[in-house]
Amino acid sequence: MMLLNYTRWRFNQIKARVVEEKRTFSQGDCSIALVGAFHETNLGDISLRIPFEKALSKLGKRFAIQNLYRISKYKSTDKIIITGGATGVKENIEAIYSRYKNCPDKVVMCGMDFSDLSELKDDRITFLSDCKGITLRSKDQYSKFVDQGFSNVDFAYDNAFALDFELSSEKQKKAIGINILNLFMTWTGKKFEPGTFLLPLYKRNDPDAEQNVLKIGPAYVNYFNHLVNALVAQGFTVEHIPFTPEDDFFARTFLNSKVRFLNYSRDPFMIINKISTYERFYSTRFHATVFGLISKTPTVPFIYSKKCADLIEDLDLDHSDFVQRDELLNTNAIRAEDAINHSGIKFSDQQFLKYRSSAFKAIENSVRLLLPNH
């Protein structure tokens, strides 16, 4: 079974890479590029890009799509939009700076999360402050940028809130959705083991996680297995929705075989529609939480990182219906059996319109900054 799951994972990765390469080959010359992370192997990153595709297509503008982690391999374009996500780390800023240091006014960033700016050299900070515009998806980060003297920044909710989608009018009877990722569990080539290749990043930005890196992964797997067992015992059908091929591989490796495993899909609209059919959705990934909320399905987020905590904080939602990562280390603080009694987070139509309007305006403004005559 492990070999089958591994083969499926590698196939989905290769398939996504082929899609990316074919698209790159067929794009030809474009004056503007949408640059993001893991464009085809992360559903969240895809959802960040799609609203920009729609906005540029509406203007009749041709555009290239480029993977930020391979940006040096692409033909340079006159202008770029960094389509957000947790991409504002030192290595990525260096790559963007290397290519566009002489023309920061040709660079717009929208829906961004940044790591500690103190890691960057002064000329990189100057480059960011000279970019045409930067929209941050965290109010806390926005405040920090303003405090540092940035005048080109704004706050808006995540780009995915601007997606156009349709929800199912029917709920599945006694059906629950979940999403898990390989949290502090790394594939070694033979099996998943506690640890992470991002340890240097956690040492810089999340000391608590770094100190417990070998404990959190197994505790997380144990929590979700207990949750699944409790739900199945109550007669629920449990389905796992992967947001990356690796989510799928990890879930099939560790979760109860009674779980129904959905295949990885690059179609955010289909996934949002699917989540809308559940009675409740237990999310881990940032965009799994966003999709759960915009699908109007009561959602119980697992807060595994600061970006997820900031999302809940900025949406001003009920804080009683989520699970904190560090709670896993205290067996008296959380029981998976109790989580099935969570009612889940759900916001009103009025709240959703507020978040959607914020994201939509940020995308329109980002495009307008680069294309002022359109």
KAJO-V963563 format. One line per field, one symbol per residue. ss: DSSP state (h for helix, s for strand, l for the rest). Layout:
# KAJO-V963563
ss=???
This chain:
# KAJO-V963563
ss=lhhhhhhhhhhhhhhhhhhhhhhhhhhllllsssssllllllhhhhhhhhhhhhhhhhlllllsssshhhhhhlllllssssllsssslhhhhhhhhhhhlllhhhssssssssllhhhllhhhhhhhhhllssssllhhhhhhhhhlllllssslllhhhhllllllllllllssssllllllsssllllsssllllhhhhhhhlhhhhhlhhhhhhhhhhhhhhhhhhhhhlllssssllllhhhhhhhhhhlllllssllllllhhhhhhhhllllssssllhhhhhhhhhllllsssssllhhhhhhhhhhllllllssshhhhhllllllhhhhlllllslllhhhhhhhhhhhhhhhhhhhhhhllll
